[in-house]
Amino acid sequence: MTELLIDLEDKRERENGEAERHRRRRDELNDKTREWVNRRDERNGRVREIVEQAMGHRLRRDELNAQVKKAKDERDIWNRNVNELVEVVNELKRRKLPRGAIPLGQLKRELKELEFKQMTSVLKPGKEQELMKEMTRLQAEILKLEKALEENAEVRKALQELKDAKEKAEAAHRLVGQLAEEAQKEHDTMTQLYEQSDAIRREADLAQEEFIKTKMLADEEHRKHIEHIRQVHDYDKIIHGIRLKTEQVSPGGEGVSVKRQAEMIFERFKRGEKLSTDDLMTLQKSGYL
């Protein structure tokens, strides 16, 4: 009986050592799971902050784009107004020219042709002087006609309206460019923030994957720990029963059979096999428990 107790106690200690080893490993893995959870939650928190910032820039971009559209509409209105006023001014100039005067448009075209010829042709000195003289004459004639037209109240009023319309069209065009530039900056910032949030979200996803893997390993270690603890408890019951046994089961009949079964069960324990519930009941019936 002493040899059996020593063998059982040795096995019990080995099971207890294995249970302790799995417990330590389980606790280490649980610490790791908390680290991965904290890392995941920290990354997800940063993602929420960055996405909120990106949404702010998106709203500002959309507001600016709406202003761009409005400014473009206003610019187009003034551009149409300019075109209409140009036609009005040209018609007034045509009607208000002094009797017999050559139309301004024709004079300006002739002057441009001569200027082009001067820049692109190689002329003899005499021909070039004649060209310069004709250009001077045309310039003087144009200035004379324009001055005469500007003295006309109706033409002067139309020219002032045309000037005002051009200034407003140019101002609207500058505003379009300014607003479009600001909208693009907001868009670029928004895009950068979304890209940053995507990168951090990938880190959070990786942390979640590692958390799941580590949690599964920790659960497996816990399962093994519990399994060995149960084995320890089984050994404790058997050892305790043997130590409390005060008398042998009387020989003969059922007692002998039960005792033999108990001995066979102990032999199985010695070989490292696990006990079933029926085995424990047999040991109890035999007087070992």
C-alpha positions as CSV (number, residue, x, y, z in Angstrom):
1,M,0.0,0.0,0.0
2,T,2.9,2.4,0.8
3,E,4.4,1.9,-2.6
4,L,1.0,2.6,-4.2
5,L,0.6,5.8,-2.2
6,I,4.1,7.0,-3.2
7,D,3.3,6.3,-6.8
8,L,0.0,8.1,-6.6
9,E,1.5,11.1,-4.8
10,D,4.2,11.4,-7.5
11,K,1.6,11.4,-10.2
12,R,-0.5,13.9,-8.3
13,E,2.5,16.2,-8.0
14,R,3.3,15.9,-11.8
15,E,-0.3,16.7,-12.6
16,N,-0.2,19.7,-10.2
17,G,3.0,20.9,-11.8
18,E,1.4,20.7,-15.2
19,A,-1.6,22.6,-14.0
20,E,0.6,25.3,-12.6
21,R,2.6,25.5,-15.8
22,H,-0.6,26.0,-17.9
23,R,-1.9,28.5,-15.3
24,R,1.2,30.7,-15.7
25,R,1.1,30.4,-19.4
26,R,-2.6,31.3,-19.4
27,D,-2.0,34.4,-17.2
28,E,0.9,35.5,-19.5
29,L,-1.4,35.2,-22.6
30,N,-4.2,37.0,-20.8
31,D,-1.8,39.9,-20.1
32,K,-1.0,39.9,-23.8
33,T,-4.7,40.0,-24.7
34,R,-5.2,43.1,-22.6
35,E,-2.2,44.7,-24.3
36,W,-3.7,43.9,-27.7
37,V,-7.1,45.2,-26.6
38,N,-5.6,48.5,-25.3
39,R,-3.7,48.9,-28.6
40,R,-6.8,48.2,-30.6
41,D,-8.9,50.6,-28.6
42,E,-6.3,53.3,-28.7
43,R,-6.0,53.0,-32.5
44,N,-9.8,53.0,-33.0
45,G,-10.0,56.1,-30.8
46,R,-7.5,57.9,-33.0
47,V,-9.3,56.8,-36.1
48,R,-12.5,58.3,-34.8
49,E,-10.8,61.6,-34.0
50,I,-9.1,61.8,-37.4
51,V,-12.3,60.9,-39.3
52,E,-14.1,63.6,-37.3
53,Q,-11.4,66.1,-38.4
54,A,-11.7,64.9,-42.0
55,M,-15.5,65.3,-41.9
56,G,-15.0,68.9,-40.8
57,H,-12.7,69.6,-43.8
58,R,-15.2,67.8,-46.1
59,L,-18.1,70.0,-44.9
60,R,-15.9,73.1,-45.4
61,R,-14.9,71.9,-48.9
62,D,-18.5,71.4,-49.9
63,E,-19.4,74.9,-48.6
64,L,-16.6,76.4,-50.6
65,N,-17.6,74.4,-53.7
66,A,-21.1,75.8,-53.4
67,Q,-19.6,79.3,-53.2
68,V,-17.5,78.6,-56.3
69,K,-20.6,77.6,-58.2
70,K,-22.4,80.8,-57.1
71,A,-19.3,82.9,-58.0
72,K,-19.1,81.2,-61.4
73,D,-22.8,82.0,-62.1
74,E,-22.2,85.6,-61.2
75,R,-19.1,85.8,-63.3
76,D,-21.0,84.3,-66.3
77,I,-23.7,86.9,-65.9
78,W,-21.2,89.7,-65.9
79,N,-19.3,88.2,-68.9
80,R,-22.6,88.1,-70.9
81,N,-23.2,91.7,-69.8
82,V,-19.8,92.6,-71.0
83,N,-20.4,91.0,-74.4
84,E,-23.7,92.8,-74.7
85,L,-22.2,96.1,-73.8
86,V,-19.3,95.6,-76.3
87,E,-21.9,95.3,-79.0
88,V,-23.7,98.4,-77.8
89,V,-20.5,100.4,-77.7
90,N,-19.4,99.2,-81.1
91,E,-22.8,100.1,-82.6
92,L,-22.7,103.6,-80.9
93,K,-19.2,104.2,-82.2
94,R,-20.3,103.2,-85.7
95,R,-23.3,105.5,-85.6
96,K,-21.5,108.4,-83.8
97,L,-18.5,108.6,-86.1
98,P,-17.9,111.9,-87.9
99,R,-19.4,111.9,-91.4
100,G,-17.1,110.3,-93.9
101,A,-14.7,108.9,-91.3
102,I,-13.3,105.4,-91.7
103,P,-14.7,103.0,-89.1
104,L,-12.4,102.5,-86.1
105,G,-12.5,98.8,-86.5
106,Q,-11.0,99.0,-90.0
107,L,-8.3,101.5,-88.8
108,K,-7.3,99.2,-86.0
109,R,-7.1,96.1,-88.2
110,E,-4.9,98.0,-90.7
111,L,-2.6,99.1,-87.8
112,K,-2.3,95.6,-86.5
113,E,-1.4,94.3,-90.0
114,L,1.3,96.9,-90.3
115,E,2.7,96.1,-86.8
116,F,2.8,92.4,-87.8
117,K,4.6,93.2,-91.0
118,Q,7.2,95.3,-89.2
119,M,7.9,92.5,-86.7
120,T,8.1,89.7,-89.3
121,S,9.6,91.3,-92.4
122,V,13.1,92.5,-93.3
123,L,12.5,95.8,-95.1
124,K,14.8,98.3,-96.8
125,P,15.3,101.5,-94.9
126,G,13.1,103.5,-97.2
127,K,10.3,101.0,-97.0
128,E,10.6,100.8,-93.3
129,Q,10.3,104.5,-92.9
130,E,7.2,104.6,-95.1
131,L,5.7,101.8,-92.9
132,M,6.5,103.7,-89.7
133,K,5.0,106.8,-91.2
134,E,1.8,105.0,-92.1
135,M,1.6,103.4,-88.7
136,T,2.0,106.8,-87.0
137,R,-0.8,108.2,-89.2
138,L,-3.2,105.4,-88.4
139,Q,-2.4,105.8,-84.6
140,A,-3.1,109.5,-84.8
141,E,-6.4,108.9,-86.7
142,I,-7.5,106.3,-84.2
143,L,-6.8,108.6,-81.2
144,K,-8.6,111.4,-82.9
145,L,-11.7,109.4,-83.6
146,E,-11.7,107.9,-80.1
147,K,-11.4,111.3,-78.6
148,A,-14.2,112.6,-80.7
149,L,-16.4,109.6,-79.7
150,E,-15.5,110.0,-76.0
151,E,-16.9,113.5,-76.1
152,N,-20.2,112.1,-77.0
153,A,-22.3,111.6,-73.8
154,E,-24.1,108.5,-75.0
155,V,-20.9,106.8,-76.0
156,R,-19.1,107.9,-72.8
157,K,-21.9,106.5,-70.7
158,A,-21.8,103.1,-72.6
159,L,-18.0,103.0,-72.2
160,Q,-18.3,103.6,-68.5
161,E,-20.9,100.8,-68.2
162,L,-18.6,98.5,-70.1
163,K,-15.7,99.3,-67.9
164,D,-17.7,98.7,-64.7
165,A,-19.0,95.4,-66.1
166,K,-15.5,94.2,-67.0
167,E,-14.2,95.1,-63.5
168,K,-17.1,93.1,-61.9
169,A,-16.5,90.2,-64.2
170,E,-12.8,90.2,-63.4
171,A,-13.5,90.4,-59.6
172,A,-16.0,87.5,-59.9
173,H,-13.3,85.5,-61.8
174,R,-10.7,86.2,-59.1
175,L,-13.2,85.1,-56.5
176,V,-13.8,81.9,-58.3
177,G,-10.1,81.2,-58.4
178,Q,-9.7,82.1,-54.7
179,L,-12.6,79.9,-53.6
180,A,-11.6,77.0,-55.8
181,E,-8.1,77.1,-54.4
182,E,-9.4,77.1,-50.8
183,A,-11.8,74.2,-51.6
184,Q,-8.9,72.2,-53.1
185,K,-6.8,72.7,-50.0
186,E,-9.7,71.5,-47.9
187,H,-10.1,68.5,-50.2
188,D,-6.4,67.7,-50.0
189,T,-6.4,67.9,-46.2
190,M,-9.5,65.7,-46.1
191,T,-7.9,63.1,-48.3
192,Q,-4.7,63.1,-46.3
193,L,-6.6,62.6,-43.1
194,Y,-8.7,59.7,-44.6
195,E,-5.5,58.0,-45.7
196,Q,-4.0,58.5,-42.3
197,S,-7.1,57.0,-40.6
198,D,-7.1,54.0,-43.1
199,A,-3.5,53.3,-42.1
200,I,-4.3,53.5,-38.3
201,R,-7.4,51.4,-38.9
202,R,-5.3,48.7,-40.4
203,E,-3.2,48.7,-37.3
204,A,-6.3,48.4,-35.2
205,D,-7.5,45.4,-37.3
206,L,-4.1,43.7,-36.9
207,A,-4.3,44.3,-33.1
208,Q,-7.8,42.7,-33.2
209,E,-6.5,39.7,-35.0
210,E,-3.7,39.3,-32.5
211,F,-6.1,39.7,-29.7
212,I,-8.3,36.8,-31.1
213,K,-5.3,34.6,-31.6
214,T,-3.9,35.2,-28.1
215,K,-7.3,34.8,-26.5
216,M,-7.8,31.4,-28.2
217,L,-4.3,30.3,-26.9
218,A,-5.2,31.6,-23.4
219,D,-8.5,29.7,-23.5
220,E,-6.7,26.5,-24.5
221,E,-4.2,26.9,-21.7
222,H,-7.0,27.5,-19.3
223,R,-8.8,24.3,-20.5
224,K,-5.6,22.3,-20.0
225,H,-5.1,23.9,-16.5
226,I,-8.6,22.8,-15.5
227,E,-8.1,19.4,-16.9
228,H,-5.0,18.8,-14.8
229,I,-6.6,20.3,-11.7
230,R,-9.4,17.8,-12.1
231,Q,-6.8,15.0,-12.3
232,V,-5.2,16.4,-9.1
233,H,-8.5,16.3,-7.3
234,D,-9.1,12.8,-8.5
235,Y,-5.7,11.8,-7.1
236,D,-6.5,13.6,-3.8
237,K,-9.7,11.6,-3.4
238,I,-8.0,8.3,-4.0
239,I,-5.0,9.1,-1.7
240,H,-7.3,10.4,1.0
241,G,-9.5,7.2,0.8
242,I,-6.5,5.0,1.1
243,R,-5.1,6.8,4.1
244,L,-8.5,6.6,5.8
245,K,-9.0,3.0,5.1
246,T,-8.9,1.2,8.5
247,E,-9.6,-2.4,7.6
248,Q,-9.6,-4.7,4.6
249,V,-12.7,-5.8,2.9
250,S,-13.7,-9.3,4.2
251,P,-12.6,-12.1,1.8
252,G,-15.1,-14.0,-0.3
253,G,-18.2,-13.0,-2.1
254,E,-18.8,-9.6,-3.6
255,G,-16.1,-8.0,-1.4
256,V,-13.3,-10.0,-3.0
257,S,-14.6,-9.1,-6.5
258,V,-14.8,-5.4,-5.6
259,K,-11.3,-5.4,-4.1
260,R,-9.9,-7.0,-7.2
261,Q,-11.5,-4.4,-9.3
262,A,-10.1,-1.7,-7.1
263,E,-6.6,-3.2,-7.4
264,M,-7.0,-3.3,-11.2
265,I,-8.0,0.3,-11.1
266,F,-4.9,1.2,-9.1
267,E,-2.8,-0.6,-11.7
268,R,-4.3,1.5,-14.4
269,F,-3.5,4.6,-12.3
270,K,0.1,3.4,-12.1
271,R,0.2,3.2,-15.9
272,G,-1.0,6.8,-16.1
273,E,-4.6,6.2,-17.2
274,K,-7.5,8.5,-16.1
275,L,-10.3,7.3,-13.8
276,S,-13.9,7.4,-14.8
277,T,-16.8,8.1,-12.5
278,D,-17.5,4.4,-12.3
279,D,-13.9,3.7,-11.4
280,L,-14.2,6.2,-8.5
281,M,-17.5,4.5,-7.4
282,T,-15.8,1.1,-7.4
283,L,-12.9,2.5,-5.3
284,Q,-15.4,3.9,-2.8
285,K,-17.3,0.7,-2.7
286,S,-14.1,-1.3,-2.0
287,G,-13.3,0.9,0.9
288,Y,-10.5,2.9,-0.7
289,L,-12.5,6.1,-0.7
